[in-house]
Amino acid sequence: MNTLIIYAHPSKESFNSSIKDQVIKELQRKKNEIKIRDLYQLNFNPILTEDDFTSFAQNKVPKDVQAEQSAISWANHLVFIYPTWWIGMPAILKGYFDRVFTNGFAFRHSKDGPQGLLNGKKVIIIQTTGQPEQYLKPNQLISAMETSVDVGILDYCGLEILTHKFLYSVPYVDKETREKMLKEVTDLTELL
Ligand SMILES: Cc1cc2nc3c(=O)[nH]c(=O)nc-3n(C[C@H](O)[C@H](O)[C@H](O)COP(=O)(O)O)c2cc1C
């Protein structure tokens, strides 16, 4: 199986970096083929420009977007790893969706409505938070993030979501809890 890891955190010292390393280690152990798109390391340009609009309208995509689309086409599985920033994903990842999940590649519209074009691919999302579950859930903030990402983006494009895992209160938990979290990450890789 081919797995594409799409990772959006700027710091090597972050817990997200440990999650990424754990996912890579487990997938290598399982002998999955892996590609990693570390968006900050790639210096991925997340800004959808006027030139992009002109290209997209002519059914052309810029070279950097083409490279990302080829990686997605290659993959059977996508794994997104990112922290919660302002009840959403980091802007660099939002810009990745803006520029890479284009009309004609990820979805298209017909008279019968929208049609996802990434069918057959499966997705795991691992998202860390700073706020605790007891704050996020009663305020419907988890369901809001699940709806916007899982339904609004991924399912819309035909992707099957295996799980959207939230790891809560990451900056405030002790070492033992973080180790348990990494064990949960290991278990998730069994889905791939
Ligand atoms: C710009 C910014 C915005 C943030 N917004 C939220 C938020 O809306 N909700 C939340 O639970 N945590 C928020 N956080 C906290 C991060 O989610 C948390 O520190 C991170 O998930 C911990 O993982 P890390 O050590 O890999 O960075 C924010 C952090 C930053 C830097």
The ligand as an SDF file (V2000), in Angstrom:
LIG
                    3D

 31 33  0  0  0  0  0  0  0  0999 V2000
   -1.7180   30.0310   16.4750 C   0  0  0  0  0  0  0  0  0  0  0  0
   -2.2350   29.0150   17.4380 C   0  0  0  0  0  0  0  0  0  0  0  0
   -3.5890   28.8660   17.6050 C   0  0  0  0  0  0  0  0  0  0  0  0
   -4.0890   27.8740   18.4630 C   0  0  0  0  0  0  0  0  0  0  0  0
   -5.4540   27.7050   18.5560 N   0  0  0  0  0  0  0  0  0  0  0  0
   -5.9400   26.6730   19.2900 C   0  0  0  0  0  0  0  0  0  0  0  0
   -7.3380   26.4250   19.3320 C   0  0  0  0  0  0  0  0  0  0  0  0
   -8.1480   27.1120   18.7230 O   0  0  0  0  0  0  0  0  0  0  0  0
   -7.7820   25.3680   20.0610 N   0  0  0  0  0  0  0  0  0  0  0  0
   -6.9250   24.5420   20.7440 C   0  0  0  0  0  0  0  0  0  0  0  0
   -7.3720   23.5770   21.3490 O   0  0  0  0  0  0  0  0  0  0  0  0
   -5.5850   24.7840   20.7320 N   0  0  0  0  0  0  0  0  0  0  0  0
   -5.0810   25.8250   20.0180 C   0  0  0  0  0  0  0  0  0  0  0  0
   -3.7220   26.0360   19.9820 N   0  0  0  0  0  0  0  0  0  0  0  0
   -2.8350   25.1260   20.7460 C   0  0  0  0  0  0  0  0  0  0  0  0
   -2.2840   24.0320   19.8630 C   0  0  0  0  0  0  0  0  0  0  0  0
   -3.2980   23.2910   19.2430 O   0  0  0  0  0  0  0  0  0  0  0  0
   -1.4250   23.0820   20.6860 C   0  0  0  0  0  0  0  0  0  0  0  0
   -0.4100   23.8220   21.3000 O   0  0  0  0  0  0  0  0  0  0  0  0
   -0.8460   21.9850   19.8170 C   0  0  0  0  0  0  0  0  0  0  0  0
   -1.8740   21.1530   19.3260 O   0  0  0  0  0  0  0  0  0  0  0  0
    0.1450   21.1430   20.6120 C   0  0  0  0  0  0  0  0  0  0  0  0
    0.8800   20.3190   19.7440 O   0  0  0  0  0  0  0  0  0  0  0  0
    2.4100   20.6690   19.3590 P   0  0  0  0  0  0  0  0  0  0  0  0
    3.2370   20.5150   20.6070 O   0  0  0  0  0  0  0  0  0  0  0  0
    2.7800   19.6580   18.3390 O   0  0  0  0  0  0  0  0  0  0  0  0
    2.4370   22.0830   18.8350 O   0  0  0  0  0  0  0  0  0  0  0  0
   -3.1940   27.0420   19.1770 C   0  0  0  0  0  0  0  0  0  0  0  0
   -1.8130   27.2270   19.0290 C   0  0  0  0  0  0  0  0  0  0  0  0
   -1.3310   28.1970   18.1670 C   0  0  0  0  0  0  0  0  0  0  0  0
    0.1690   28.3530   18.0000 C   0  0  0  0  0  0  0  0  0  0  0  0
  1  2  1  0
  2  3  1  0
  2 30  2  0
  3  4  2  0
  4  5  1  0
  4 28  1  0
  5  6  2  0
  6  7  1  0
  6 13  1  0
  7  8  2  0
  7  9  1  0
  9 10  1  0
 10 11  2  0
 10 12  1  0
 12 13  2  0
 13 14  1  0
 14 15  1  0
 14 28  1  0
 15 16  1  0
 16 17  1  0
 16 18  1  0
 18 19  1  0
 18 20  1  0
 20 21  1  0
 20 22  1  0
 22 23  1  0
 23 24  1  0
 24 25  2  0
 24 26  1  0
 24 27  1  0
 28 29  2  0
 29 30  1  0
 30 31  1  0
M  END
$$$$
